[in-house]
Amino acid sequence: MRTQDSVDSSPSWIRIGGPMDRWNVPRGASLVLFALLASIAVAAHAKGDLRKVNHVIIVMQENHSFDNYFGALPYVPDGPYHAGPCRGNDHRCVDGLTCERKGSRLECKNWNLDADAPPGKRKVQAFNLTNYCPAPDLNHEWLGSHQEANFDDPRNTLRQSPNDGFVRVNDATGQIDIGESDTEDETMGYYDQADLPFYYGLAQTFAISDRYFSSVLGPTLPNRAYSMAATSFGHLTTDEIVPPLVPPPGGYRPITGTILDLLDGRGVTWTDFLSNLPSTGIFRGLDPTHLVPVNFLPAFAPPKPGVCALPAVSFIDSFFGLSPADLPLENDEHPPSSIKKGESFVSQIVNILRNSACWDDSVIFITYDEHGGFYDHVSPPRAPQGGARNPDGIDPGLCADESAPPVSEQPGFGANCTISKIDAKSLCPEFDPLALHPTYPASCPNFDQLGFRVPFMAVSPFSKPGYVSHVVADHSSMLAFIEKRFLSSDSGGGDGDDKEDGDEDGDHRHQPRAMRAHLTLRDLYATTLEDLFDFDRTPSLSTPVPPPEDDSRCQQSSP
């Protein structure tokens, strides 16, 4: 989360640091409109009763693309998966990198152009990255991400996204050339089962998705905002991640609210288990009500035959790096911190939960906020939100919120929006954020496209074993899952809103949807991720997880 963008047995690895009215629709009419929209969805494909789930745990790490971590997953020797192209109903197929195994190594054909390289070295192919502390930080800003998607025409990434700008963008910003070699451009690097044994063990045993995308073609703050509010309410940059702290306790206040608000309103329990900073602080500021140090997790999830005390929804936060001084403790996997230290953190969390009294009725979602500038070959698709340009009527750079209503509800008058306005203009020069009544040109990129793919694992006794979902999803899908289970009048699996096998459209306009609470068009239209589970048979109830790790290396070991 960088802005450049009492349990005596606690493990030593855990450390504690220290709107709709933007459419000019009256509020009453907005509620009617949302009620009508709530009747739109797709046919169910969940197996069994979602109400068997009583605990949802979200672990969101930082800054890695799907190909960077799992591009080599289909090539694991004697593994359960094979490489694509994948048919929609082939759940043993992984859409990873295009590679061939040559003895003990892979040769991958995916490449990006290096325009300033000498002849013969201008094609930078995907390669096994041996550096576990990649540095410097790669470009994953609003403008840079669009250029990575379509270097020649970054304003038209929805029409075409060849993902051809990763090397050129990062050569000009983060990874300045100091010579040319086959492994210099770390943006094209990937890790394999030898590098990430715990993650690969989970991915081959439980359920994953190869069509899970970050929510915004951009950095941390907008994506983490979508993971809790189903909108970034105009924000484009992590430079604005520190929320307003006045009035106390502070926090951003989206016009359409957050999942935390919905849970509180229905009396559904939730907790943020934090290491140094709470991700929920983006919206709750300095309010300590729902905060618990992560080293107290074993008290809430004790081994059997103890009694599970986890809330309905838990957020597990690693130690975020805010400055170089944090690096010795940082385990969020954000460059330049060690991915091994981050994997070790997650492995400890998962092992605590798997061996606890909470396991039998829990779902653990493990994912990443955004791609972090690392290459992925799949084009980011149109965002599922009913064809709307954005989920809440708020355009890029024209932030609006409830920080100081009614003024802050107007386009561009939301809290802490100055840099977002600059970023919006960088990709849309004709946009004038200083106009008396600023408007955002319809020809410019909006919040109607998802970001690049990120790793996503569903670890649960209900997980379909060795299963790969090909249904388009994003961070708001976790909100949809929570909403359907805890905030819906009908959370059964028989008439819900998940998609059929092989339906990758992601825009659910024509089929009936059971009514459930929601925030914006994004979580309303999002898949609920139920295709990854079998709530009838509980097929992974007795499945072990790989043993916990304790590793903070920065370099691959020599063979």
N, C-alpha and C positions, 0 to 999 in steps of 0.2 A: 504494500500500500504506500509506496513511495510517492512523494509529491512532485518528483520530476516526472513526472506524472504524478477442620483440623484433622488431617489424615496422615498419621505418622508414616504410613507405608507408601506415600506418594512417590512415583518414579522420579529418579533424578533428572530425567530428560525434560520434565516440565518445569519451566521457570516463569516466574512472575516478574514483570517489569513494573519496577515500581507498579385540462378540466373542461371538465366538460364545458364550462361556460366560456372557454376560449373559442368555441364554435359559435359564440353569440346565441346560445340556447339558454333560456331561463332555467334556474336551478330545478324548479319543479318539473319542467319538461325534460330536463336531463335525466331525472330519476325514472320517468316513464320510458324514455329512450333506452336506458340501460336495461329496464325490465323486458322491453321488447327484444333487445339484442340477446338477452340471456336465453332466449328460446332457440338460439342458433347453435348447432354443433355437428358431431359426427357419431356414427354408430359405435357402440361400446365394443371393446375387445379385451376387457379385463376378465380374468378368470377368478371368480369367487367374490367374496365380500370384503371390500376395502376397510370396513369397520373393524376388521381383525387387527389392523395397525393402530397402535396406541402411542407410539413414539416415532417422531421423524427427527433425524439428526442430520444437519447440513455442515459439511466440512468444505470450505471454499479456500483453496490455495491460490497462488498468484502466477500469472504470466507464462503459460505454456500452451502451445497449440496441440491439436490431436496428433498431427504427423510428427511433431517434435518428441512426443512421448510414446505414441502407439502406432506410428506409421509402420514400424517393423513387426507389429503384433502378428500379422498373418503368416510370417515367415519363421516363427519359433519352431525349431526342430521338434517333431513329434507333438506339436501343439494342436489344439482343438479346432483351429480356424484355418481358412484358406483365403487367398487374396481375391479381390474383385476383378472385373466389375461384378456388382452384387445385385441379384434379383431381390425384390422387396420381401419375398417370403423365405429367403435363404438366410437363416439366423446363425449360420456358422461362417458367414462371409464377412470379412472386414475390409472396408474401403480405405486401405492404407496407401503407402507409397508403392510405386511400381518398381519392383526389384527382382533380381535373380540371385539365388544362392550359389556362390562360387566357393566350394569348400566350406571353410568356417566363417566366411564373410559374405556380406551382401553387396551387390552392385546395383545401385538405384538409378533409374533413368530420369526422375524428376529433376528439373534444372531451372535456374534463373540466369538472366544475362548480367554479366559484369562488364559494363560499357567501357571502363577505363583499363581493363586488363589487356595484356599483350595478346596478339593472335595465338590461338591454340588454347587460351585459358579463359576465354570469355563465357563459356558455359560452366556455371558452378553447379555441380550435381549434388544431390542430397548425400550426406555422408554420416558415418557414425561419429558423433561428437564425444571426445574423450575428456573434455573439460566439464567438470561437475559444478564449477562456479563461473559460468559464462559471464564475460564482461567485455566492454561496458554494456549498459542497459540498451536494448534495441528499441527502435522507434515503434511505438504503438499508439501514437496520438491520432486525433480525428483526421487531420490532413494526411499524415504519413500512412495510416492504415488504408485509406482510400487509394493512395498511390501504390501501396503494396498490392492491392487488389487489381488495379488497372493503371499501370504507370503512365501510359500515354493519354488516358482520358479518365482521370479520377473522379470526375463529376458524374460519370455514367456507369458506375459499378453495378447498378441494378440491371442494366441492359447487357453488360458484358464484364465478367470478372475472371480474367485469365490467371490471376495471382502471379503476375510476372515482375513485380517491382520490389521484391524483398531485398535483393542484393543491392540494387541501385539506390534505393531509399536509405538503406543502412550504411552504405559506403559514404553517403553524403552527410550522415548524421551521427549514428552511434558507433559503427565499426569502421572507422577511418582506415583505409589501406595503409599498411606499413611494409608492403611487399605483396607478392601474389603467390598463394599456395592453394592446393586443393582443399584445405581445411581451414582457411583463414576466415571465411564468411560464415560465422556461427549461426546466422539466421537460417542457413540451409541444413543445420545439423539435426540429427535424431539420436535418441537413446534406444537401447534394446533390452532384452530380458536379463542380460548380464549386468547392465547398468542400474536397472530399476526392478530388481527381483520381487519386491513386495507388491508393487503396483501390477506387474505382469501376472503375478500369482493370483491376485484378486480378479483381474480382467479375464483370465482364462477359467476361472472357477464360478464366478457369479455373473451378473448381467451388466452389459455396457451399451452405450449408444455410439454409433459412428456418424450420427446426424444431429449431435447436440452442439449448438453454436452459442457463442457469447451473444449477448443481446444487442450490442451496439458495435459498429465498426470503429472502435476507439478504445480508450484507456480504462483504468480501474474505476474511477468514481461513477461514470455513467452506467457501467455494467453492474457494479454493486448496488447502485440505486434501483436498477431494474430487478435485481434479485430480491428486493424487499418492498418496492413500490410499483413495479411494472411500468416505470417511466423514469427518465432522468430529469423530467420537467424542464427541459431546455439546456441542461448542463452538458458540456462536451469535454471537460478537462479535469484531471485529478488535482490540478493546482487549486481547485476550489473544494477539496475534500474536507477541510476543517469547517464545520457548520457554524452558523451564527449561534452565539452563546447567550444572546439577549433576545427576548426575556428568558430568565432561567427556567428550566435547566438547559435550554438551547436545543439545537437540532433543526435540520431542514424540515419544513412542513408542506409536503406536496398537497395541492388542492384536492386530489383524489385520495389522499391518505396513504397508509402503508399496511403491510401485512401485520405489523405489530399492533396497529390501531384496531384492525379487524379482530385479531385474537383477543385483545383486551376487551373489546366491545361484547364479545360472546363469552367471556370468562374462560377462555382457553389458555392454559398455562404455557409460558415460554421462558427460556433462560439463555443468556449469552455467556458461555464458558470462555473466558478471555485469558490470554497470556499477558499482554501488556496493554493493548487497546481493544475496545469492543467495536466490531464492525457495525453493530446496531447503534453506536454512538453517532453515526451520520444523521440519524433521525431522532435520537433520544438525548443527544448532547451529554451533559454531565449527570443525568439521572441514573443513580446506582441501583434502582429498584430490582432490575432483572439480571444483575451482573453477579457472576460467581467465578472466582479464580479457577482456571482449568485443572489445577492440581487437586481440586476437590471433586473431580469427576468420579473417582472410585467410590466416594461416599454416596453419590446419587445412583451409581450403577455397580452395586457390590456383587461379588461372586455369588452364585447359587449356594445355599438356599436362602440367601438374603432377599430383601424386598426391594424391588425397583422403585426409585424415587425420582426418576427423570420426569421432566415436564412433557407436555404433548409435543412441543417443538423446541429443539435445541440448536443453537449455533455454536460451533466449535472454532475458536479463533487461534491461529498460531501467533508466534511472536513476530509482529510486523516491523520491518525496517524503515525507520523514518530518517535516518542519517547514518553516515559511516560508523559512528560510535555504536550503533545497534548490531553491526554485523556479527560479532562473536555469539550473540544470542539468537539472531534471526533464523527462523525456520519456516518461512512462508513460501520458499522456493523462488522468490523474486530475485533475478540477477542483481548483484553478483553473489547472493547467498548460495550455499551448497544445496543442490537438489537432494543430496543424500541425507542431509540433516532434516530437510522437510519431509522426505519419505519416511525417515525414522519417527518423526513426530506423528505422522498419520498412522504408521504401523502400531505405535503404542496406543493411540486412541482406539483404533479398530479392535485391537486385542482386548482392551479393557471391556469394550462393549460386547464383543463376541462371547467372552467368558463370564458375562454378568447375568444377573436375574432379569435384565431388560431385553435380552436377545430375542426371545420367542415372539415378541410383538413389535419389533422395531424395524425401521428402514433407515439405512445410512446412505446419504447421497454424498459422493466425493467428486468435486469438480474444481475448475479454475475460473477466475473472474474474466480473463481475456487472454489473447494469444501471446502477448508480450513481445511481438515483433518476430516471432519464429514462424517459418514457412508452414503453410498448409495448402494442399492442392485443390481442395473443394471450394467452389464459388459460394460465397455467402448468399443465401436465398432471400426472397422477399419475406418480410416479417408477417407472421400470421396475426392479423388484426383487422380482418374484414375489408381489406382494400384501402384502409385509411392511410393517410400520409404519416400520421403519428398516432400514438395510442390515446392521447388526451387533449388534442387540439393545440399543443404547445410546440412551436417550431424550434430548431437548433439556434442557440444563442439568444432566444427571446424568453429567458427563464421567467417563470411565474410560480408563485407559491402563496402560502398563508402566513408568511413571516410578518407582514404589516398590512393586512387588508384594510380597505379595498385596493390601495395603490399597488401592492405587491402582486395582485392578481392580474395586473395588466401586462401585456407582452413586453419583456425586457426589464421589468421592474422587480423581479424576484431577487432574493438575497444572493450576494457573491457571484455576480454573473459577468463581470468585466472581461475576464480572459476567455470565457465561452463565446462572447460576442466577437472577440478577435479571431478565435479559432473558426467560427462560422464563416467569417469574412474571408479567411485564408483559402477556403474551398469554394467560396461564392463571392467573388469580388464585387458584384453588383448589389449585394446586401448592404444596407446602410443602417447599422445599429444605432446611430446617433440621430436619426430622423425623429421628428416630433411624434409621429405615429409609425414606428418601424414595421415593415412587413417583410416576410421572407419569401423570396422568389420561388415560384412553383417549379422552376427548371433546375433548382439546386438540390443536392442530397438532403434527405430528411431522415426521420426515424422509422423508415419503412423497409429497412434492410437489416438482417441480422449480421453479427460479426463473424469472424472466422471460427472454425470448429475448435473446441477445447475438449480435453479428456473428461469423460463422465462415467462413473461406476455406481451401480446400485447394489449395495451389500446388505443382505437381509435373509432371514429364513424363507421369505417369500420369493426371493429372486429366482428366475428361471436359470438353471445352471448352464454356463457356457453359451450365453444368449447374446446376440448382437441385434439391437433395434436399429432400424433404418428410418424411423419416423422423425421428421423435423421437430426439434425441440430447442428451447433456450432457457435462460435462468427463470423466466416467468412460468415455465412448466412446473418447477418446484413449488411455486406459489399456487398454481392450479391444483396440484396434488394435495397440498395442505388445505386449500379452500374446500375441495371436494370432500376430504375426510372429516375435517373439523368444523366447517362453516356451511355445510350443505344440508338441506332438508332430506336429501337422499344420497348417502355415500356408499350404497351398494354397488356391486360390480356389474349388475345386469343391464342397466339402462343409463350408463354414464356418458362420458364425452370423449373417450379415447378413440384413436384412429384404427382403421383396419390395417392388417399387415400389408406392407408395400405401398401404402398411401403416403407419399412424401410431400404432397402439396402444402400442407400446413396452414391452409386458409379455409376455415370451416364455415362456409356461408349457408349451406343449403339444407342441412339435416337438423332435426330437433335436438336441443340440449336441455338436460335437467337444470333447473335453476340452482345456482350457487352464488354465494357472495364473491365479489371480485372488486378490483380496483380500477382498471382501465381496460381498453379494448385488447391490450396485449395478453394479459392473463385470462381474460374472458375467452379468447380464441386459442389459447395455448393447449397443446396436448397435455394430458395429466400423467404421462409416463407409465400408465398402468400396463402397457404391453410387456414391460420388463418383469412382471410379477405373475405368480400363480397363487392366489389367496386360498384356493381349495386344498391343494396338495402340500403346500409349504415344502417345496422340494429341496431347499437348502438348509433345513432346520439343523441337521447334524453335520453340516459341512464345516470343516475347520478353516481357519484363515492362516496364511503364512506367519511364521513366528515374528515377533517384534525385532526391529533393528535398532542399532545404536551406532550410527555412522555419520561422520561429518566431512568425509574426504572431499577434496576439490579436484581430484584427478583419477582417471581410470587406472586400475592396477595393471602393472605389466603382466603379460601372459606368462 
